Structures are given as C-alpha cells and as structure tokens.
Amino acid sequence: MWSRSNSKQDGRNILYNTIIIGAGPVGSYLADKLGQLGHSVLVLDKKSGPGQDVCCTGIVSKECLDLLPAGIDLPRKPISSATFVAPSGKSLKLSRPDVVAYVVDRVVMEQVLSERARSDNVCYLFDRAVGDVELTATCVKVTANCGGRKTTFEAETAVITAGFGSPLPARLGLGKINRYITGAQAEVGISDLRDIEIYFDRKLGPGGFSWLVPTGPDRGLVGQLSYRQPKQNFRKLLSALKTRRKILTTEVKPDYRLIPLKPLPKTCGNRLLVIGEAAGQVKPVTGGGLYYGFLCADIAADTLHQAFLAGDFSEHQLAAYERRWRALLGKELTVGFWVHRLYRLVGNSQIEAVHNLISRNGMPRFISEMEEFPFDWHGRLIGKTLKHLVVSIPSLAIKPLIKREADADKQKLG
C-alpha cells in the first residue's frame, strides 16, 4: 500500500493517496482501479449508501459493460430495436440482428461496483457532504459535514466525481458549465410494451425528447429531456402516455436532474482531477454518461499512478489526463453539442418531414445491415446516416437553421 499512515475507522488522521468525492458508478470504478494498483483511497458521499438517489435509465452498450472488472455480472435486458414516434403519432421501428445495448439496473450497478472497490481495500464513508476542498503545497484537505459535525480528511490528491451541479469545480478555479438541459424520469406501470419507444413531439418536451423503456414484465421508466418548465412538461407526457394506454397511471414520483451539454473548461489542477458528469463528459444528444465516465476514469487512474511514481502532483503532471480524454472524446462532444443545438431549432413539421424521409429512404434496412453500429459514438453514427440521406438533406431546410443559429451566436457576441 502507498499510504504513509495507519488506518482508523473514521478515516481521520490518515494521509490517503486519493480522496474521491462521489460514490456513483464512475467514482467507484476509479476507486477500484486505484485500489488494484495498491493506492490507499477514501470515497466520500453525501448519500446514506450506494444506490441511493439514482436517476438514470441504465441503457448501456456492450462496450460499456466490457469495461467493468472481471467477475461482475449485472442483470441485463438486451436491446436490439427501438421505435421512434413522430409528433403525428406515426411510428418507425429500427432494429438490428445483434444486441445493440442493454438495460441494467443502475442501483445494482452502483452497489456492486462499491462492493468490488471495498474488496480492494477502498474505504467508504457515507452521509458525508463535502463542503470544502483546500489545495495546499503538501496535500489536499477535504472537509465534510456529517450530522452538523465537520471533519477534515487529508490526501495527496483528490478527484471530484460528484455529478453535475457540484459547486466544487468553480470554487477551485476550474470554471463552470453553463449549457445544460433538465432530465426527468419516473418508474411506471406499463401494459404491453416490448420495445423502447422514443417520442419527438415539441409540444411534450420543448427542445428535447421523451422515452419509455420497459424494464420488466409490467414495469418501465418514462423520461424526458426539456429546457423549459420540466415539471409541467413531464406531467403532459405522463398524461399523453396514459391516454395512449402506454402506462397504467400518472401517479408517480419523478426525479429531476440537470444534464451538462458541454465539458468543464478545465478538469485538472494541482493535486486535482474532475471526472464524469461533474466534468461534462456526457453525450449531448442523449444525456448518457456512464461509458464516457468509465473511459475517462481509466485515463485518470493511469495519470494518477504515473504521478505517484514520479512523486509529482502538479497541474503540469496531471494535465496528461486532460489532454488524453479530450483527444479521445473532444470531437464527439463537439459534434454532439451542435447536433443538439440544431435539433433544438427544428419544429414538429420538420421532425415529421425527417421521420417520413427516413421511412421512405430505406433507413431501417440501412441500420439493420450496417456492419458496425457505433452506439456510443454519435458523431460516427450521424456521419454514416447523413451519407445515406445526403441526396434528400436539402429538402429539409437545414441550411436556414444553421444560418439562424450562427446569427444568434453573433448577436450574443454583440
């Protein structure tokens, strides 16, 4: 072990190698990686335990699950098709002969990953709301509140994986993410639904879209991304799905979360890294962040390990993390952001036109026969589909939308 002090049950008076703030899947995944490398790790979280206060659909690719440690076998529901519903109610089913993704229980995933990290000697302390992080020349001091009592923990490095909305990155001089959307989701009773259904109706979710995902024989998750009045829009969605007899009741307890659309300006500093949703490492098109978070955690684990070997925790040393993850994901995040902005400008009539175009131009067959379906790489997927539709794109009046977006940006710049 790399720790230079003896362990105590409450975690105080120890100089850990790393303190991870946030015990979600990405935080526990990183903790386990560092634990396997022999580093002493403390994970702090304001929740009462792993798997609490979760708002996630749990749709992940096979590639994402393949990143998990050997021996972890989560219950999963395979996905090989989805139905896309236009504003008029017309539906279009796209399917593949192979499994594209899985629906996993996000609560179970979080619990299993934390148990795995504990088996590698990672220490967890829950009910610890981190209020302050102080970066000194010799260590990081993390102050957490537990029942009104403040405790300070020390480590050589710290990693923030606390999800989007944490004030810590801004306080530490890493900037803020100002582009985001609101996600809403609730568990519902469903009637007879086998496929995922995705709804593109501006009247239900301005600027976003909605979904209904079956998770069991009579249960499912209904969700929505929207910009304005998320609670009102979600109620409208529930009412519409109840009228269509897709769900059994509108009496549900929805969860709401802010989802970042752009990455944090800086994700590293002296003795400090930021990973996952807190860093804005999220697909702007769908709001999914698990796969990108795991990829960045792999990079972070290697960067920290090299820093420990060198005995150098400066921003210059840790900047390798930022360079590597941006080289891997930067283009995808940029393309996804602009696709999201363009989609936000499209109205129901244009969505209907795209839906009809896809139906007529053999897109279902194209998707089915595509040699590789890049589920996690939206830039590649969009590029492939646009090449297929290139002849018909001018009829969708995309160029005026792009010009309108460019004019709006010029006005903001004054």
Buried (B, 14 or more C-beta within 10 A) or exposed (E): EBBEEEBEEEBEEBBBBBBBBBBBBBBBBBBBBBBBBBBBBBBBBBBEBBBBBBBBBBBBBBBBBEBBBEEEEBEBBEBBBBBBBBBEEEBBEBBBEEEBBBBBBBBBBBBBBBBBBBEBBBBBBBBBBBBBBEBEEEBBBBBBBBEEEEBEBBBBBBBBBBBBEBEBBEEBEBEEBEEBBBBBBBBBEBEEBEBBBBBBBBEBBBBBBBBBBBBEEEBBBBBBBBBEEBEEBBBBBBEBBBEBEBBBEBEBEBBBBBBBBBBBBBBBBBBBBBBBBBBBBBBBBBBBBBBBBBBBBBBBBBBBBBBBEEEEBEBEBBBBBBEBBBEBBEEBBBBBBBBBBBBBBBEBEBBBBBBBBBBEBEBBEBBBEBEEBBBBBBBBBBEBBEEBBEEBEEEBEBEEBBEEBEEEEEEEEE
